[in-house]
Amino acid sequence: MKKSILSVLMIAAVVVSCTKSTSKTETVENPDGSTTTTTTVSENGVGVDTAKINDVKENTQAKIDAAGQKIDNAAEDAKNKIDATADKTKQDLQKAGQDIKEGADKVGKDVKNAAAKGASKVEEGAKKLKEDLSK
């Protein structure tokens, strides 16, 4: 869209600057004593070669196309960087979630083991107490 607008403006500027309008007014006295006024308007080119205009137009279009390509490339690079960052962040979050799950599983096992050891010690203590009471 920007390329089209710039192209149209450049072409319009070249066309407008290459034309020149002149007017000429002549007053002639007729033999009967009346006067006749004639106004002539002519549009003439300034003498600019149309080949030069076409070259300028083509060069301008080439520069506009190159600028558009640079913009497109920069946008594509930015998109690729954003996508790569998003993918890495996703992987990091998945790994962190897995680490948390593994840690929670380990803590759960440790708690079960500690509870089992504690229960066995309570049982042993109860047996000793029962033996001591029976003596």
N, C-alpha and C positions, 0 to 999 in steps of 0.2 A: 504494500500500500504506500509506504513512504517513498519507495523508488519511483512509483508511478507519478506521485505528486511532484517530486523533484524534477523528474523528466519533463513533465508538462510545463512547469514554471521556467525551466531553462530554455525550452523550445520557444515559449511565448516571448521571453525576454529577447531572444535572438531575432525572432520575426519582427517584433515591434521596433527594435533598434535598427533594423535593416531597411525600414521604409521611411520615406520623407514625403510629406505632402506640401505642395506649394500652390499658392493661388496668385493669379495675375488679373488685374482689373484694367480694362482699356476703355477710354471714353473717346468716341469719334463724333465729329461734327458733320452732319449731313449737309448737302448743298442747299436744302430748303431751310436751314437754320436750326433744325432739331438736333438733338444729341442722342447717341446710342451708347449704352454702357454694356460692355461684355466682360463677364468674370469667368476666367478659365481656372479650373482646379485640376492639378495633375499630381499623381502619386508616382514618384520615381524611387528606384532603389538607390542606395548610397553608393553603390558600385562594389559591394561586397560579393566576392565569388561564392556561389552556392556550394562549391566543393569544399571551401573552407568551413562553411556553416555545417555541412554534413560531417566533416572531420571533427569539429568541435562537439557536435551532437553525439557522434560515436564515442569519442573520448569521455565525454560526460557520462554517457550510459555505461561505459566500461568501468569508470570509477564508482558509479552508483552500485553496479553489480558487485564489484569487489568489496565495497563497504558492507553491502547486504550479506555477502558470503562470510565476511569476518564476524559480523553480528551473529549469523546463524551458527558459525563454528564456536564462538564464545558461549552461546546459549547451550549448545550440545555438550561442550566440555563441562559447564556448570551442572547440567543435568546429570552427566555421568558421575561427577564428584559427589553430588547429593545422593544418587542411587548407591554408590559404593559406601558412603558413610552410613546410609540407612541399613544396608545389608550387614555391615560390621556391627552396628548397634544391635541389630536383631540377633546376630550370633552371640554377642556378648551377653545379652539379656537371657537367651536360652541357656548359655553356659552357667550364668549366675543362678538361674532357676534350678538347674540340675544340681549344682553345688549345694544349694540350700536344701533340696530334697535329700541328697545323700547325707548331708550333715544332720538333718532331722531324723533320718533313719538310724544313723549311728548313735545319736543321743537317745533315741527310743530304745535301742538295744542295750546301751549302757545303763539306762534307767531300769530296764527289766532285769539285767544281771545284778545290779545293786539291790533291787528289791528282793530277788531270789536269795542273794547272800544274806541280806538282812533277815529274811524269813527263816533261813536255815539257822542263823545264830539265835534267833528268838526261840526256835524249836529246841536247839541244844540247851539253851538257858532254862527252858521250861522243863526239860528232862532232868537236868542237874537239880533244879529246885524240887522236883517231884522226888528224886532220889534222896535229897537231903531231908525232905519232910518225912519220908518213909523211915528213916533211921531213927 
